[in-house]
Amino acid sequence: MIHCDPITGACLLPEQDKPVVPVPPAKRSGWAVHYVGDPMCSWCWGISPTVGEVAAFCAAAGIEFLVTVGGLRAGGGDPWNEKFKAFLRTEWNHIAEVTGQPFGCTLLDLPQFDYDTEPACRAVAAIKLLQARDSLDASTVLKFFSAVQRKFYVEGEDPKATDFYRDICAGLGLDFDIFHSLFESAEARQAVRQEFVRCRQWGVRSFPTLLLEQGQDVTPLAVGFVTTEQVIAKLRQAITAAG
């Protein structure tokens, strides 16, 4: 079962039963902030406004802001029973109280649901491929990620259904047919697997996590629920320390 820590505001990754094959690091000049999460991670939805504000701060400060999906529950596996649904309801109510983020909870009335987060993560990976190929605006990936979160948590729709993404693509001015083709492709499946590996290479074990990349060093900036002010204060400290 997904384990979420109500104190730190983080959802923990399950242990891996296979060795991680390293993914070569990207060559990047300058600084970058990496947001590592999962569109179906409840605390990632809780921290969504903070992530958006940190991304805006980075854009204004000339710091690259990047999204990496980590696969909280890739492949699903949790039985959709009263115990699991009660756990989710308790978590979502708690996160709503702490963060003020809305949760619809209609999903919990479904007789059956597979909480597999791989398709939602793959959808984000597909948008990242489109962004690189078509030079989309840098904010597109996070906007897509956030739209998936809202449609899942507030509207109770299923991200495993391809049509789930139709109005999200329309809202961002993206061609749904092109997205659909890429979403179902081997290229996107490989890309999302690489995202999962990169997350673990960085030592990320819970979501949401924000990392700061400086040169060859990638260090934690924030793990779990944090405020915008806390994250930006740490960023400013790092900028000042670097001179």
ZIMO-V602847 format. One record per helix or strand of 3 or more residues. SS is the DSSP state (H for helix, E for strand). FROM is the first residue (numbers start at 0). TO is the last residue. Records with the same first field share a line. If there is no record, write none. Layout:
SS: FROM-TO, FROM-TO
This chain:
E: 2-4, 9-11, 30-36, 63-68, 208-213, 216-222
H: 41-45, 47-60, 81-98, 105-108, 117-133, 139-152, 161-170, 175-182, 185-200, 227-241
